[in-house]
Amino acid sequence: MQSRLRVQGHPIQPMLVTFPYGLFATAVIFDLADVLGGPAFLGEVGYWSAVAALVAAALAAVAGMVDLWDVPGDRTRRTAVAFNLVNLAMAGLFLLVCLIRADAPQNGASPVLLGTELVALGVGAVGVRLGARLVRRFDEGRTEAATFDALGAVTGTSPEIVRPRPGVGAP
C-alpha cells in the first residue's frame, strides 16, 4: 500500500505533519518563557507560532484526507482515522487557545492557557506514535540505504508527480 501523494517516492503527509508539531512545540517554549516572566514579546511570538502551526496543520489534514481514500478498511484504516482525529484534537485545543489569546494584550499567555497547550502537546505525542505506525505500514517493502556506503548500491528511479496528458489513461 502506498500513499497517493508522493514526492520522489516519499509520502507527503508525514513530511507535512512535522511542521505543525514543531511549530506547536515552539509556541509552547515561547509561552513558557512569557509566563515565567520573560519579555512580553515572547508571548506574541508564541501566539504567532501557534497560528502558523494551525495553517500548517490544515495543509497536513488535507493531505491526510487524500491518503485516507486509499487505506483499506482494516486495522490500518482505523489507525489512520485515529491519527487524523488525534491531530484534529491537538489543533482544536491550540485553536481554542489562540482564539482566547486574540484579545489579550500582546497576545500573552496565561498559566491556564499554557497548561492547555501542554495537554495539546501530550495529545500530539499520541499522534506521533500513530503516525509512525502508519509510515511503517505505508512503506512496507521499501528498502532504504542504512549507511553512506550503501547509497552507491541503491538503484532505480524515483517516481515523480506528473500531470497526465489529456485523453491518456482517462477512464
N, C-alpha and C positions, 0 to 999 in steps of 0.2 A: 504494500500500500504506500502511495506517495502523495505528498501534498500537491494540490492543484497549482498553487502559486509558488514558483521556484525561480531562483536566480543562480546561474552557474551550478545547477544540480542541488542547491540547498533550499529548504523551505523558507519562505519569507517571514511567516508569522513568528517563529521562535526568535528571529532577529529583531522583529519589531517590539516584542514584549520586553526586551531588555531596557528600552528607553523609558517607559513609564516606571518600571521598577527602580531604575537608577535615579530618575528624577524625583520620585516619591521619597526615596531614602535621603536624597539631598535636601529636599524640603524639610524633612524631619530634623536633620542635622542643623540647618539654619534656624528652625523654630526652637530647637532645644537651646541653642546659643542665645536666642532672643529672650526666652523665658528665664534663663539663668542670669540675665542682666546685661547682655551684650548690647551693642548699639542698636537703635530702633530700626535701622535699615535692614538688619538681618531678618527681621520678621517679614519685611516686604519682599526680600529675595526668596525667602521660604515660600511665601504665598505665590509668587510668580513661577517658582519651580513647580509647585503643585498644579498650577494652571497649565503649564507646558506639559506636565505629565498626563493630565486629563486629555489633552489633544492627542498626545501620542497613544494613550490607551484606546481612544476612539478608533484611530487608524489600525491598531493591532486587533481590535474587536472585529472590524470589517474583514481583515484577512482571516481571522479565526472562524468567522461565519462562512466564508467561502470554502475553507478547508473542511468544515463540518459537513458539507454536502457530500464529500467523498468518503467519509468514515462509515464503514459497515456497521450495521445495527447489532453489535455485540458489546463486549466489555470495553473495547476501545472507544466506542461511541459514548458510553456512559462516562468514561474518563474525560473525553473531550468536552462533553456538556458540563460536567462538574468543573473542569478547568475554566471554561468561559464564565460560568456562574460565579466562581470564586473571584476571578478577575473583575467581574462586574460589581461584586460586593465591595472589593477593595476600592475601586474607582468611585463607587457610590458614597463610601464613607469620606473619601477625600473631597468629593464634590460638596457634600454637606458641610464640611469644614470650610471649604473655600467660599461657599455662599454665606456662611455666618461671618467670616472674616472680611467679606467685601465691604461692609460698612464700618469696620473697625478703623481707628486712626492708624495710618501707615500699614494697614493690613496685618497688624501684630497678632501674635499667637497668645493664647492663654494656657495655663496648665491643663485645663479640661480638654481643650482642643488638641493639645499635644498628646494627651493620653489617647484621644480618639485616633489620631494619626498613628500612634504606636500599635493600637489594636488593628488598624487597617494594614500596617506592615506585617503583622502576625498572620492576618488572613492571606496576604500576598505570599508569605512563605509557603503556605499550603499550595498556592497556585504554582509556585516554582517547582515544588515536588511533583505535582500532577503534570506540569509541562515537560519535565524531564522524562517522565514515564511515556508521554506521547511522542517525544522526539525519538526515544529508543524504538518505539513501535513503528513510527512512520519510516524510519531509516533502517529497518531490518534488511540484512543482506548487503548493505552498503559498507564497503571497506575503506578505511582511511589509513594513510601512512602514519605509523607510530613514531617514526624518527625522521630526522632530516635526510639521512642516507636512504631511507625507504622511498622518499619522494621521487627519486630518479626512476624507481621501478613502477610507479603509477602510470598506467597508460590509458588511452581512451580520450574521448572528448567530453566536454561538459555540455549538457543541453542548454539551449537558450530559449528565451521567451520571444517568439516570433509571431507577428500578426499574420494570420492565414490570408492567402490570396483569395479574392472574390471568386466564388464558384468552385473552389478546390476544397474537397473534404467536407463540404456543407451537406447536411442530411436532407 
